[in-house]
Amino acid sequence: MAEPASFRVSGKGRLGSKGANFTFDGASYQGVEGDTLASALLANGVHLVGRSFKYHRPRGILSAGAEEPNALVNIERDPSRKVPNVRATVQEIYPGLKAVSQNRWPSLAYDVGEVNNIASPMFSAGFYYKTFMWPKKAWEKFYEPKIRAAAGLGVAPDLPDPDHYSQRFAHCDVLVLGGGAAGIAAATAAAESGARVILCDEQADLGGALRFEAGAMVENKPAWDWAQEAIAKLAANDRVRVLPRTTAFGYYAQNFVALAERVTDHLASPNPGLPRERLWQVRAGRVVIATGAIERHMVFADNDRPGIMLASAARTYLNHYGVSVGRKVGVFTANDSAYQAAIDLKKAGTEIAAIVDIRPASEGDAVQQARALGIEVLSGHAVVKTGGRLRVSSMAVRSVNVGAERVIPVDALLMSAGWTPSVHLFSQSRGRVAFDEASQRFLPGTYAQACVSVGASNGTDRLEATLEEAYAAGEKAAKETTGGTKSAARPAGVSGEAFAGGMLGTTPGAENGTTVAAFVDFQNDVTAKDIRLAVREGMHSIEHVKRFTTNGMATDQGKTSNMHGLAIAAEVLGKDIPSVGLTTFRAPYTPVTFGTIVGHAKGELFDPTRRTPIHPWAEAQGAAFEDVGQWKRAWYFPRAGEDMHRAVDRECKTVRETAGLFDASTLGKIEVVGPDAAKFMEILYTNPWEKLEVGRCRYGIMLREDGFIYDDGVVGRLASDRFHVTTTTGGAPRVMNHMEDYLQTEFPDLKVWLTSITEQWAVIAVQGPNSRKIIEPLVEGIDISDAAMPHMSVREGRICGVPTRLFRMSFTGERGFEVNVPADYGQAVWEALWAEGQKYGACAYGTESMHVLRAEKGYIIVGQETDGTVSPYDAGLDWAIGKKKRDFVGIRGLKRSDLVADGRKQLVGLRTKNPRTVLEEGAQIVANPREPVPMTMLGHVTSSYWSENCGHSIALALLQNGRKRMGQTLWVPMPDGAIEVEVTGTVFFDPEGGRLNG
Amino acid sequence: MLLIRCPYCEEERPELEFRNGGQAHIARSTDIVQESAEAFERFFFIRDNPKGVIFERWRHIHGCGRFFNAVRDTITDKFHHTYKAGEPQPDLNELIAANEDRRMDEGRGDMPADQGPGSWANVPPDQINVAEPAADASKGDA
């Protein structure tokens, strides 16, 4: 395959002479710095670069830009940097670049998958929907795995992405999308009028269509030179940011536009400090859309052979990259722009086999110029098929009416069906496109945002008009946003080309009724025949046609195919194009890497990690940690040789025999302060608070209006106007929001101030018979005797010399304290308590033991025993509802008929018949384990543990009519047999509760 | 990302600072315990889901922390108006009429936030910044 670089045309193109060697499928080639992979391959005579998605047909390079549907390759920088589906027309080469073709095995030239092409009549539109329906079970086991293995183009990278990606917010007065003639003019005008401007373009070199429009002149010099000078001037202006290699891919509300900048993909050895890509999130006062137009291919039989490409692409390869795409080039066109390509090639010494023009008689300037150069022009003719396998070798031409076919040998075939304005970003801005009958194209219609389209994307064809429009738009946008009055000087001496006209749909030979493979969508292998079939099978909306055929659904989003598909559907439906409709344009305009979207929010930076002040101590002790929301919590503290179960058994025993220390700092804490604090608490919690004495605590339940439990926690009254409220660890932010909501919007007259104090206080629970003895030597100024400070009381004083809010409370059923100290002293106080605890053989215990100890006492955990559908009655917490209260959140919900009905699930205990069997949390409970599936499910296990203190397993469950089932035998069916259980009360240990009081 | 004007901070801030709080102007009864089942159902369970203008609550949770109300078009995401909690529900027709009368100031610095880019939804580009927009300019497709 590797020929010498003989397609480079001396004297043509704008690249330098610095060589860059690269490989494609293992073969070495030479390119020139500034080449894209596509131009470098073409310079080496390589057209075959890929295999098509469905039929594995040999495919070449169609375009010279972002719209490329065919030339998708894998770029392998190193083992962890393999990027699939890179468009060869966008990827710039660098020395050592390694590209590999896709979707072929064993090689590009000999691909076993090509059998699909021979069998292609089988794979018509809707093939998958129709074929893999039967037998039903085969889908999961056979069809889906096979199809998944065969489907897809590139191969996803198999190692973590080692690159980093950055994200920036930016603001400007005027954002210009697209750096062609229109964009450059708009940006220049806006900048000269005093605006802050951002100009972005997807190409490495700005200039847009001027890359190929060789004849265009501005200020009496080649328009390309004018453009480069203008860009240099813009880049030197510190109020202007010029972003090459940057694609505007998403246009969101209020002129918020997302740009993806490719920073290092074109560099041989990027500075590791640079991000691979950068996401710009720009908020612009005004947006100028100058996104140009995309040339359409002709839809005829076998229009997809390598070597068949857009005329403008061939012209770009010649005029910009200095590459001739063939030696003997045919042209098939429906508009004048392809003539310019033929003329440029002819002048550069390439033979033009013939220009086949579908129009009956075309006698424009370009046509006459072509004739004058001795090019054969066949007006009123069509290419009806092509020859060649891995590269086009001939075109068969006949009159559009009838007549004999004439086969003309070619090694490349250029085509142009006209130009489609790129209204993608305009449409994403929620502007409405309107169909222009005269030019048969969709143009920006009704605007939804402060933006304006200019140039080819606005349907403005001539360069003179484009520049005038763009200058006016840039100037106006600047004046509107800055209030300035300066005007920008307009360039003189402008002349250019205009590319109006063309056709939509199929050409003669591929019309309705034919069965040829005339491709509409190259990337998804959709032919004109497929679209007609879809319409015949009842898809009358273009949205249905699109989904049934997958036309326009590939990663190129139908940039070349949408209009053809629409026209073909409209023809079969017998409707005009606007009444068939246009499919919706969605972000992203071109594929964007996950890395760019994710930015730095990965790994450790994906989500904040919260650690308590006592975390370092627990870590030093070798604690195992578990994630609870964003918190790291000590799970258990294993000693040498202990597994989790042994550690938890020991911790639970130790707490009840002597004492244990537990880090409860993650508890949510809110201070409710103000003259109306008690009144506010009455509203937010079910319990009565007005009469709670200062210095006492109460277990509070918070409901939603529907009567279901929302949160719970112990609340201490520090003063008549000050409550220290605790919430669940995970519930703290939502409880705070809930409280603020009621305070601000329903009870704004209450004089209350809410403060989150979760992170201000470290909390050390000291639990167990010896807990008082442990804290006693360290506490100052508080009488902690049982008489002075009974269970459920709170005092302020000092411990270890620092302020404390000392709670006498228990989540274990033992005598216990919760020592609140300012967070900065958390670890010091913990260590002091730990030293005291050592005298009594106390242990540190983690969240697992905390769970077991509270379950032994039947204390619920909101979110474990409750799931948002559990009322206080269901949970056995009727006692916590103030019966005399006239109002609290949830009071009406509790009276709802469903909540007071019989048959609700109620919290009960379960004991397994075999005391050693530990049930699985979440397991279902049934009355008759022999009932055929689906069984009648009575409830489920919410908590289940081995209790070393009880000597048997314990479980809590929500069970239908649970409290009426005490003593009943029920079953918990499991895969290896049903487990027999007995319904019990929820308190398994010390049911009298004597230990609480010491 | 939307820009939302906080009526307490009196400026537009990015959406990241806010949290949506559901439909606005649903008052909790002062005697809720006596509400009928139907009234309670309307109060707690039934919400509008319009294609068009919605009155909704937002909280400037990562800013001043205040709840406020907004009038937003669910089709265009355009905010017609934001106002403090407790203020009466504005009349939609008056609001739209008032928006039509507004003009953009010359200076950027003192451009009222509700006349920023978002307030120009559905205005054709040639009528943006025209002192007297055409009579039907702002009707749009909402």
Chai-1 contact restraints between the chains, C-beta under 6 A:
chainA,res_idxA,chainB,res_idxB,connection_type,confidence,min_distance_angstrom,max_distance_angstrom,comment,restraint_id
A,A253,B,L2,contact,1.0,0.0,6.0,A-B,restraint_1
A,A253,B,D77,contact,1.0,0.0,6.0,A-B,restraint_2
A,Q254,B,L3,contact,1.0,0.0,6.0,A-B,restraint_3
A,Q254,B,P117,contact,1.0,0.0,6.0,A-B,restraint_4
A,Q254,B,G118,contact,1.0,0.0,6.0,A-B,restraint_5
A,N255,B,P117,contact,1.0,0.0,6.0,A-B,restraint_6
A,F256,B,M1,contact,1.0,0.0,6.0,A-B,restraint_7
A,Y447,B,P124,contact,1.0,0.0,6.0,A-B,restraint_8
A,Y447,B,P125,contact,1.0,0.0,6.0,A-B,restraint_9
A,A448,B,A121,contact,1.0,0.0,6.0,A-B,restraint_10
A,A448,B,N122,contact,1.0,0.0,6.0,A-B,restraint_11
A,A450,B,P117,contact,1.0,0.0,6.0,A-B,restraint_12
A,A450,B,W120,contact,1.0,0.0,6.0,A-B,restraint_13
A,A450,B,I128,contact,1.0,0.0,6.0,A-B,restraint_14
A,V452,B,P125,contact,1.0,0.0,6.0,A-B,restraint_15
A,E480,B,N129,contact,1.0,0.0,6.0,A-B,restraint_16
A,T481,B,R108,contact,1.0,0.0,6.0,A-B,restraint_17
A,G483,B,E106,contact,1.0,0.0,6.0,A-B,restraint_18
A,G483,B,G107,contact,1.0,0.0,6.0,A-B,restraint_19
A,G483,B,R108,contact,1.0,0.0,6.0,A-B,restraint_20
A,E705,B,F44,contact,1.0,0.0,6.0,A-B,restraint_21
A,Q744,B,F67,contact,1.0,0.0,6.0,A-B,restraint_22
A,Q744,B,A85,contact,1.0,0.0,6.0,A-B,restraint_23
A,T745,B,F67,contact,1.0,0.0,6.0,A-B,restraint_24
A,T745,B,A85,contact,1.0,0.0,6.0,A-B,restraint_25
A,E746,B,R28,contact,1.0,0.0,6.0,A-B,restraint_26
A,I891,B,V33,contact,1.0,0.0,6.0,A-B,restraint_27
A,R892,B,I32,contact,1.0,0.0,6.0,A-B,restraint_28
A,R892,B,V33,contact,1.0,0.0,6.0,A-B,restraint_29
A,R892,B,E35,contact,1.0,0.0,6.0,A-B,restraint_30
A,R892,B,F40,contact,1.0,0.0,6.0,A-B,restraint_31
